[in-house]
Amino acid sequence: MENGIARFQLLMELRRLGERAFLHKLRQKHPDLTPQQINEELSKWYRVRPGAEFGDGVGRVGDMARFTQSN
């Protein structure tokens, strides 16, 4: 079980890193955006980035059951 927790924590850290990278790039390209506009762009990015239509990133669609199986 600890391995699953560690993997999930890594996944969340990678998500935060991706978000920070997106925000950094957005602020460099559009320094005049308001905080509300930045939040709107971030929400849009989460919906339309490659693979977002499946609720996952680029690659194969994951099976969520793997997170509910007990070891």
C-alpha positions in Angstrom: 0.0 0.0 0.0 2.8 2.4 0.8 4.1 2.0 -2.8 0.7 3.2 -4.0 0.7 6.2 -1.7 4.2 7.1 -2.9 3.2 6.8 -6.5 0.1 9.0 -5.9 2.2 11.6 -4.1 4.6 11.7 -7.1 1.7 12.0 -9.5 0.4 15.0 -7.5 3.9 16.6 -7.4 4.2 16.2 -11.2 0.8 17.8 -11.6 1.9 20.8 -9.5 5.1 21.1 -11.5 3.2 21.0 -14.8 0.8 23.7 -13.5 3.7 25.9 -12.4 5.4 25.5 -15.7 2.2 26.4 -17.6 1.6 29.5 -15.4 5.2 30.7 -15.8 5.0 30.4 -19.6 1.6 32.1 -19.6 2.8 35.0 -17.5 5.9 35.5 -19.7 3.8 35.5 -22.9 0.9 37.6 -21.4 2.2 39.8 -18.5 -0.9 42.0 -18.7 -3.4 39.2 -17.7 -5.4 39.8 -14.5 -5.5 37.0 -11.8 -9.0 36.1 -13.0 -7.9 35.8 -16.6 -4.9 33.6 -15.5 -7.3 31.3 -13.5 -9.6 31.1 -16.6 -6.6 30.1 -18.8 -5.5 27.5 -16.3 -8.9 26.0 -16.1 -9.1 26.0 -19.9 -5.6 24.3 -20.0 -6.8 21.5 -17.7 -9.8 20.9 -20.0 -8.1 21.0 -23.4 -4.5 19.9 -23.0 -3.7 16.7 -25.0 -5.4 13.7 -23.5 -7.7 15.9 -21.2 -10.8 14.6 -23.0 -10.1 11.2 -21.3 -9.2 12.8 -17.9 -5.6 11.7 -18.3 -2.4 12.9 -20.0 -1.0 11.8 -23.3 -0.7 8.1 -23.6 -3.0 5.2 -23.0 -6.2 5.7 -21.0 -5.6 4.4 -17.4 -7.8 2.0 -15.5 -8.9 3.7 -12.4 -9.6 0.3 -10.8 -5.9 0.0 -10.1 -6.3 2.6 -7.4 -9.1 0.8 -5.6 -7.7 -2.7 -5.5 -6.4 -3.8 -2.1 -3.0 -5.5 -1.9 
